[in-house]
Amino acid sequence: MDTYAKAVSQLKAAVEAAMKKAVAAGTLPEAELPEFIVEVPADTSHGDFATNAAMAGAKAFRMPPFKIAQAITENLDLSGTFFEKCETAGPGFINFFLGGEFYAGTVRDILRDPEGYGSSDFGKGEKVMVEFVSANPTGPMHMGNARGGALGDCLASVLSKAGYQAYREFYVNDAGNQIEKFASSLEARYLQIYKGDEIVFPEDGYQGGDITDLANEYNSEFGDALLNVTSDERKKALVDYALPKNIKKMQEDMAAYKITYDKWFFESELHKSGAVKAVVDELTAKGLTYELDGAVWYKNKEVLTKQLLSEGKTQKYIDNLELKDDVLIRKNGNPTYFAADIAYHKNKFDRGFTTLIDVWGADHHGHVMRMKGAMDAVGKDGSKLTVVLMQLVKLLRDGKPAKMSKRTGKAIQLRDLLEEVPVDSARFLFNTREANTQMDFDLDVAVKQDNQNPVYYVQYAHARICSIFKALASDGITPRECTDAELALLTAPEEKELISHLALYGSEIISAAKDYDPTKITRYVTRLATLFHKFYNACRVKGEDEGLTQARLALCDCVRAVIKNVLTMFNITCPESM
């Protein structure tokens, strides 16, 4: 347990003991002790820690929170803790003030294990699957994939840091309706090479220039070999040629984006193995399908209505959702994407993953509830499937929406972005806004090498600390282990504020893991850089007092270690000079 966790534990125990003592003394009535929280307040000017125990106990004790707070503080014993005093505030908050031992302990925690600092066993080794990007392999990857890639990869890293076994997976939709459309589009473009406008392009075909490029590439290698074969043979040959090329490009793009997946899972394998048919048969055996107009339908409305009613939802609420049934097998005998998706998510659970996290575009919001319901229907726990819905990205250049790549003059794709913007900037910037908010990605800021670029700002703080150590080394000053008395010299407000923020790192990791929100960590490390610069400008590292110099060097080393810890976790470069 690190110093921060000990502080929280000490306060909880002290407050509980105070409430029991107050009850015994008759100051508080007999009642079950309330659940309460201990936290670092957003504004620490009134205290370093705070608790809502008095307000949480108002119902149980049937007293005004302020009187409960008085009873607690009158019976509070802070001896043997990191805290020196407490005060009541507002309607019943109790604020606590730290002593010097907390700050020294935090510095020691970090220097004892710089790489491991912030790690915990919160996740208890639970196997978690994070599936993200999973772009359609029929075309190039776009900005949504860029954002999803950064969020999903960094989320998996946060989960690992918090003690989960986190796995990364890319689901390749290499079967189904989109592949049929891909085949028809390729066929039309190939035949147009020889027959021109005589060949009408499919109305719902893929219009992208990449389809034309692939058809031309095939023609360059094999000429008119497909002119006089059946349409089915032609389509199969074109897809067998083009699809592996597209998948290879996706894998190359992800590698360039510093993302390594544990598995690339191919939808076609589900069909070949019979898993899709098996899951439809299972639903049918449970009476959850029916046939209509030659197709097999899933009773989605019935399943979700029962589930929502059991959760206490009203029929009016359910009616407003306008639930509908879903086709599993089309009248032509082909399974739908939904059928394959049920089989895929069941497969994840069958592989031993107890929590599934999908990072999807916000346009899939209607798919979330029915997929959770389908998991319950096939005997899995739908509540263990969480979908992180991601809003759109708007690219800006010169303060205006940017839609065209400078290099190609075409719509900006992930590959174009990575050629224009440093990977470190892209990964960091896409993690500065929560997934559920629309994001403006400023291309001009992303390439800047100044403090306007958040990742540069953080990297510069690390490099600046490295330069401090180099400069002092040239003066014959090298860091050594500090005594308790020396660490107790770190009493300037900027020093205490900086150490308090360092102490929060482990709890921020756990919070980000619980909320599936890695952007909390980019905000944390950006704030850390700000507090370091504030400290550096206010406190001279090299001073006349050798002990204070060493204590401040230790503090600098802590900041350097935590910045490196975060950037390394997020697979972002951590330079020693800039």
Residue, then its C-alpha position, 0 to 999 in steps of 0.5 A: m500500500d502506497t502513502y496515498a492509499k495509507a492516508v485514505s485508509q487512515l482517515k476512513a478508520a479514524v472517521e469510523a472510530a469517531m462516529k462509534k465514539a460519538v454514538a457511545a457518548g450519546t452525541l449521535p444516536e444508535a444507527e448503522l454507520p453510513e457508507f462515505i468517501v474520502e477524497v482529494p477535493a478539487d480545491t485544496s485551499h480548504g484542505d488536502f483531503a475531505t470526507n462527506a461522512a456527515m452528509a452521508g449519515a444524515k438519513a441514518f442519524r436523522m440529524p443535520p449534517f453540520k451537527i454530525a460533522q461536529a460530533i465526528t470532529e469532537n471525537l476524532d483522533l488523528s494521532g498515528t496518521f499523516f494528518e495534523k488537523c481537521e476543520t468543518a466547512g459548508p453544510g457538513f464537509i470535513n476537511f483534513f490537513l496533511g503533515g510532512e510525513f505524507y510528502a516524504g513518504t510519497v517521494r520515497d514511494i516513487l523512488r523505490d520503484p519508479e517503473g512500478y509506481g501507480s501499478s495495483d492489483f485492483g483488477k485481480g488479474e481478470k481477463v479483459m478483452v478490448e476490441f477496437v478499430s475493427a475497420n471494414p477491410t473493404g477500404p482505407m482507415h479513416m479518422g474515426n479509426a485513428r481516434g478509436g485506435a488511440l483510445g482502445d490501445c491506451l485503455a488496454s494499457v491502463l487496465s494492465k497497469a490497474g492489475y487486469q490481464a488486458y488483451r487487444e483484438f481486431y475483428v476483421n469483417d472478411a465475410g458477409n454483405q460488405i464483402e459481396k458489395f466489395a466484390s461487385s464494386l471490384e468487378a465493375r471497375y475491372l470490367q470498365i477497363y475493357k468495356g467502359d461506360e457499358i458497365v454500370f457501377p452498382e448503385d450501392g457499390y464502394q465509390g472510393g478511388d482505392i477500388t479503381d486502384l485495386a482493379n487496375e493493379y489486378n489488370s496490370e498483373f493478370g490482364d484480361a484473364l477474368l473477362n471470359v469467366t463467370s461473374d462468381e469466378r471473377k468476383k472470387a478472384l478479385v476479392d482473393y487478390a484485393l482483400p489480403k492487400n487491404i488487410k496488410k495495409m491495415q496491419e501496416d497502418m496499425a503498426a505505424y500507429k504503434i499498436t500491436y494486437d494480441k489477435w487479428f480475429f477473422e469473421s470468416e473463421l466463425h462461418k467456417s467453424g460453424a459457430v454462426k450456424a450454431v448460435v442461430d440453432e441455439l437461439t432457435a432451440k430456446g424459442l427465440t427465433y421465428e421464420l417470416d418471408g423466408a428469413v429467420w428472425y431473432k425475437n429481440k423485442e421480446v428478449l429486451t422487453k422481459q429484461l427491461l421489465s425485470e429491471g423495473k422499467t415501465q412499459k411506456y419507457i419500453d414502448n418509447l424505445e421502439l424495439k424491433d426484431d432482427v434478421l439472423i438469416r436472410k431469405n437467400g440463406n446467408p447470415t447477417y452481420f448481427a448473427a456473426d456478431i453474436a457468435y463472435h461475442k459468445n466466442k470471446f466469453d468462451r475463450g475465458f474473457t470475463t469482461l468485454i470492452d468494445v470501442w465503437g462509433a457513436d452511430h452503433h449506439g442502437h446496437v449496444m442494447r440488443m448485443k447485451g440482450a443477445m449475450d444473455a439469450v445465449g447464456k452469457d452475462g450481457s452486463k459484462l459487455t461494455v461498449v465505449l461509444m466514440q463521437l466523430v472527429k472534426l479535423l481543423r487546419d488554419g482554424k477551418p474544417a480540413k477534409m483533404s489531404k495535403r499530400t493526396g488532395k483526397a479525403i484524409q485517411l489514417r495513413d495520410l494523418l500519420e504522414e502529416v502528424p507525428v505518431d506521438s502527437a496523434r496518440f496523445l491528442f486523441n486521448t485528450r477528450e473523452a470518447n463520448t464528446q465530439m473532438d476537434f483535432d487541430l492539425d496545426v497544433a499537432v505538428k507544433q513543437d511548443n507548449q501549445n502542443p500538449v504532448y510536446y509540453v509534457q515531453y519538454a517537462h521530462a527533457r527539462i528535468c533531464s537537463i537539470f541533472k546534466a547541468l548539476a552533474s557538470d557542477g559536481i552535484t549528483p543525487r543521493e538518497c535523502t534523509d527524512a529531515e532533508l525531505a521535510l524541507l520540501t515545505a513550499p506551497e509549490e512543492k507540496e502541491l506537486i507532491s500531492h499530485l504525484a501521490l494521486y497517480g495510482s488512484e487516477i489509474i484505478s479511476a481511469a480503469k473503472d470508467y474505461d477512460p484513458t483520457k484521465i491519465t493524459r489530463y493527469v500528466t499534463r497537469l503534472a507538467t504544469l505543476f512542475h513548471k510552476f515549481y521550477n519557476a518558484c523554487r531554485v533547485k540548486g541552492e546554498d543548502e545542500g540538503l534542500t538541493q538534494a530534496r528538490l533533486a529527489l522531487c524532480d526525479c519523482v516527476r521525471a519518473v512519473i512522466k516517463n511512466v505515463l508516456t511509456m505506458f501509452n507507447i509515446t516517446c520520452p525524450e531526454s533532450m529537446 
